[in-house]
Amino acid sequence: MRKSLTKVEIKQIFREAAAIKNSGFKLLYRENGTGLSRMAVTTPRNYGNAVERNRTKRIIREVFRKIKEQLKSNGYDILFVVYKKDLEYKDTILELFSICGQAGILNVSE
């Protein structure tokens, strides 16, 4: 299995995956059964210029890198659709933790 998601796999995620949405993000996810979680980020076509889109994707990738260790070990294909502009790192990490928790893909150690 590839480390990154291909265009075909991303289209499959849009068609088949479960979805959770909050004010600025939509999380589409499906279990892949490999023990390896893979992630992609996309934005709507009208989401600012290339600089804004790329900055947003960098922030989301960095936050995912931080929370990846807390995902369940089943392995997931995860797609973040970002609607919110002007992302800040500390706000984004809280929102992504929240949406991943709602999806039930985080390990909860209580």
C-alpha positions as CSV (number, residue, x, y, z in Angstrom):
1,M,0.0,0.0,0.0
2,R,1.3,3.4,-0.9
3,K,2.1,6.0,1.8
4,S,0.2,8.7,0.1
5,L,-3.3,8.7,-1.3
6,T,-3.7,8.6,-5.1
7,K,-6.3,10.6,-7.0
8,V,-8.4,7.5,-7.6
9,E,-8.4,6.7,-3.8
10,I,-9.4,10.3,-3.0
11,K,-12.4,10.0,-5.3
12,Q,-13.3,6.7,-3.6
13,I,-13.1,8.4,-0.2
14,F,-15.5,11.1,-1.5
15,R,-18.0,8.5,-2.6
16,E,-17.7,5.8,0.2
17,A,-16.3,7.4,3.3
18,A,-18.1,8.4,6.5
19,A,-18.2,12.2,7.0
20,I,-18.2,14.6,10.0
21,K,-18.5,18.3,9.5
22,N,-17.9,21.3,11.8
23,S,-17.8,25.0,11.2
24,G,-14.5,25.1,9.2
25,F,-13.7,21.5,8.2
26,K,-15.2,18.4,6.8
27,L,-13.5,15.1,7.7
28,L,-14.0,12.1,5.5
29,Y,-12.6,8.8,6.7
30,R,-12.6,5.1,6.1
31,E,-10.7,2.3,7.7
32,N,-8.1,0.8,5.4
33,G,-7.1,-2.2,7.6
34,T,-3.4,-1.8,7.0
35,G,-2.4,-0.2,10.3
36,L,-1.1,2.8,8.4
37,S,-3.1,6.0,8.4
38,R,-2.9,8.2,5.3
39,M,-4.1,11.7,4.9
40,A,-4.9,14.3,2.2
41,V,-6.1,17.9,2.3
42,T,-8.3,19.6,-0.2
43,T,-9.9,23.0,-0.4
44,P,-12.9,24.3,-2.5
45,R,-12.1,25.9,-5.8
46,N,-12.9,29.4,-4.5
47,Y,-10.5,29.2,-1.5
48,G,-8.2,32.1,-2.0
49,N,-5.1,32.1,-4.1
50,A,-2.3,29.5,-4.3
51,V,-0.4,31.0,-1.3
52,E,-3.4,30.7,1.0
53,R,-4.3,27.2,-0.2
54,N,-0.7,26.0,0.3
55,R,-0.3,27.6,3.7
56,T,-3.6,26.0,4.8
57,K,-2.4,22.6,3.6
58,R,0.9,22.9,5.4
59,I,-0.8,23.8,8.7
60,I,-3.2,20.8,8.4
61,R,-0.3,18.4,7.5
62,E,1.7,19.6,10.5
63,V,-1.3,19.2,12.9
64,F,-2.0,15.7,11.5
65,R,1.6,14.8,12.1
66,K,1.1,15.7,15.7
67,I,-2.1,13.8,16.2
68,K,-1.3,10.8,14.0
69,E,0.2,8.9,17.0
70,Q,-3.2,9.2,18.8
71,L,-5.2,7.6,16.0
72,K,-6.5,4.1,16.5
73,S,-4.1,1.5,15.1
74,N,-6.5,0.1,12.5
75,G,-5.3,2.5,9.8
76,Y,-7.4,5.1,8.2
77,D,-7.6,7.0,4.9
78,I,-8.4,10.5,6.0
79,L,-9.4,13.5,3.9
80,F,-9.8,17.0,5.3
81,V,-11.8,19.4,3.3
82,V,-11.0,22.9,4.6
83,Y,-13.5,25.7,4.3
84,K,-12.2,28.1,7.0
85,K,-9.8,30.8,5.9
86,D,-7.0,32.4,7.9
87,L,-6.1,29.3,9.9
88,E,-4.0,29.7,13.0
89,Y,-2.0,26.7,14.2
90,K,-3.2,26.6,17.8
91,D,-6.9,26.9,16.9
92,T,-6.6,24.3,14.1
93,I,-5.1,21.7,16.4
94,L,-8.0,22.0,18.8
95,E,-10.6,21.8,16.0
96,L,-9.0,18.8,14.3
97,F,-8.7,17.0,17.7
98,S,-12.4,17.7,18.2
99,I,-13.5,16.5,14.8
100,C,-11.3,13.4,14.9
101,G,-12.8,12.6,18.4
102,Q,-16.3,13.0,17.0
103,A,-15.5,10.6,14.3
104,G,-14.2,8.0,16.8
105,I,-10.9,7.5,15.2
106,L,-8.8,8.7,18.2
107,N,-7.6,6.4,21.0
108,V,-9.3,7.6,24.2
109,S,-7.3,6.9,27.3
110,E,-9.4,7.7,30.3
